[in-house]
Amino acid sequence: MVDTLALARRQVPEARNHQLETMAKLFRLDTGNAHRALADSLRVKGLWLALSGPNLPATDLVSYPIFDPRRVRPFRRLG
C-alpha cells in the first residue's frame, strides 16, 4: 500500500496542508462528490499520477503492511 499523503508532503512541502481536497484543487483534479468512495478513490488515483508515483523507485515510496487480524497479539497487562 502506498501513502499519497506522505508522497504529497515530500513533493509539495510548501502546500498549506496536504489533505486530499487541498491536493485535488492544487493539481486541478475533479473535486466533486468529496467523501464518497468512488470519487475519493479516483481523486487519490489522480493525485498518485500527478505526483509521478508510478515513475518513482520503490525506495522513495512510503508503504505500510496490510493489517492481518490473525497476527494481532492479545492485550497483555503490565505489572
N, C-alpha and C positions, 0 to 999 in steps of 0.2 A: 504494500500500500504506500502511496506517495502522498506527502503532505503539501498541498499547494499553498497553504498559509506560510509554512517555513520557506518555501521557494520564493514566494512574493516578498517576504521580509528581507531575504537575501538579495533579490534582484531589484527591488524598488524600495530601498530603505527610506527614501525621502517622502513617501506617501504619508498622509495624515494618520491613516490607520490601514490595516491590511485585511479588513473584513471583506467577505465575498462581494457584497453590494458595492463597496467602495472600489474594489479592483475591477469589477464589471464595468462601472462607469468610466474609470480611467482608461480601460482598454476598449471602450465602446462596444461592450458585449450587450446582448439583449438583457434588460433588467426587469422585464415584465414577469408577473406571477412569482415574485420572490417568495421564498419559503414553501414552495411546492416541490415535491420530489423530482419530477421530471425537469422542470425549469431550472432548479438548482443544479441538477446533475449536468445539464447541458452548459450551464454557466461555468461550472468547475472544469468541464472539458475545454471550453473556450479559453479559460484562464490558463490552463495547462499548456495549450498550444501557443497562446500569446507569450508565455514565459519561456518558450522554446524547450519545454520539458522533454519531448521526445529526442531532442538533439544533445541533451546533456549526458555526460558519463554517469553511470550508476553511482559512483562515489560522491557525486555532487547532490544527489537526491536524498532527502530525509525519508526514511521508511520506518515503519513500526510493525512489530509482529502482530499477526491476527490473533484475536482473543480466542482461546480454546478453553471452555469451562471445565473440561476434563482434567486440565493441568493446573487448576487453581488449588493452592494449598489451603487446608482448613484453618480457620482462625485459631491462634494459639495465645493463651493468656500469658502475660509476662509476670514474673514474681511469684 
